[in-house]
Amino acid sequence: MIRHILLVRFKSTASSESIATVEAAFQSIASKIEGIDSVEWGENNSQEGKNQGFTHCVLMTFVNEEARDLYLPHPEHLALIDIFRPTIENIIVFDYRV
């Protein structure tokens, strides 16, 4: 399995509605692309203050590296990027093998 982690800092101009649209797009992606085992979405609630402005996380689990590699250029993923890109200020992407 491959874990694909996105740490997201949204633009200050991103509305709660646009963030909800991004969340819904991520939540539905597993039903559109084979090989995605799960998708989790969360908002930072740590009291440590070490999130460096990153407010949201997406954790995706792929069944294997091939599934992740097919996801990246997939038209549904590219459509998700089109929804996501206008709202983000910064993003960290981190993948690892489980």
C-alpha positions as CSV (number, residue, x, y, z in Angstrom):
1,M,0.0,0.0,0.0
2,I,1.0,3.6,-0.6
3,R,-0.1,6.5,1.7
4,H,-0.4,9.8,-0.1
5,I,-0.5,12.7,2.3
6,L,-1.4,16.3,1.4
7,L,-1.0,19.1,3.9
8,V,-2.9,22.1,2.7
9,R,-2.7,25.8,3.4
10,F,-5.8,27.5,1.8
11,K,-5.7,31.1,0.6
12,S,-7.1,33.6,3.1
13,T,-9.7,34.4,0.4
14,A,-10.9,30.8,0.2
15,S,-14.5,30.7,1.4
16,S,-15.9,27.9,3.5
17,E,-18.1,26.9,0.6
18,S,-15.1,26.5,-1.8
19,I,-13.2,24.5,0.9
20,A,-16.3,22.3,1.3
21,T,-16.4,21.8,-2.5
22,V,-12.7,20.7,-2.4
23,E,-13.5,18.3,0.4
24,A,-16.5,16.8,-1.5
25,A,-14.3,16.3,-4.6
26,F,-11.7,14.5,-2.6
27,Q,-14.3,12.3,-0.8
28,S,-15.8,11.2,-4.1
29,I,-12.5,10.5,-5.9
30,A,-12.2,6.9,-4.6
31,S,-15.4,5.9,-6.4
32,K,-14.1,7.3,-9.6
33,I,-10.6,5.8,-9.8
34,E,-9.7,2.2,-9.3
35,G,-7.0,1.4,-6.8
36,I,-7.8,4.0,-4.2
37,D,-8.5,2.1,-1.0
38,S,-9.5,5.1,1.2
39,V,-9.6,8.9,1.5
40,E,-9.6,10.8,4.7
41,W,-10.1,14.6,5.1
42,G,-9.3,16.4,8.3
43,E,-8.9,19.9,9.7
44,N,-6.0,20.7,12.0
45,N,-7.0,20.8,15.7
46,S,-3.6,20.6,17.3
47,Q,-3.0,22.9,20.2
48,E,0.8,22.8,19.7
49,G,0.8,25.6,17.1
50,K,3.4,23.8,14.9
51,N,1.3,23.5,11.7
52,Q,3.0,26.4,10.0
53,G,-0.3,27.7,8.6
54,F,-1.4,24.3,7.1
55,T,-5.0,23.8,8.1
56,H,-6.2,20.7,6.3
57,C,-4.9,17.2,5.5
58,V,-5.9,14.6,3.0
59,L,-4.7,11.1,3.5
60,M,-5.2,8.7,0.6
61,T,-4.3,5.1,0.6
62,F,-3.6,3.3,-2.7
63,V,-3.5,-0.4,-3.0
64,N,0.0,-0.2,-4.5
65,E,2.4,2.1,-6.3
66,E,1.0,1.3,-9.7
67,A,-2.5,2.5,-8.5
68,R,-0.9,5.8,-7.3
69,D,1.0,6.1,-10.6
70,L,-2.2,5.7,-12.6
71,Y,-4.0,8.2,-10.4
72,L,-1.6,11.0,-11.0
73,P,-2.3,11.6,-14.7
74,H,-5.9,10.3,-14.5
75,P,-8.6,12.7,-15.9
76,E,-10.6,12.6,-12.7
77,H,-7.5,13.6,-10.7
78,L,-6.7,16.4,-13.2
79,A,-10.3,17.6,-12.8
80,L,-9.8,17.6,-9.0
81,I,-6.7,19.7,-9.4
82,D,-8.7,22.2,-11.4
83,I,-11.2,22.5,-8.4
84,F,-8.4,22.5,-5.8
85,R,-5.7,24.8,-7.3
86,P,-7.5,28.1,-7.2
87,T,-8.1,27.8,-3.4
88,I,-4.6,26.7,-2.2
89,E,-1.8,28.9,-1.1
90,N,0.6,26.1,-0.4
91,I,0.7,22.3,-0.3
92,I,3.0,19.6,0.9
93,V,2.8,16.2,-0.8
94,F,4.4,13.2,0.9
95,D,4.1,9.6,-0.2
96,Y,5.3,6.5,1.6
97,R,5.0,2.7,1.3
98,V,3.1,1.0,4.2
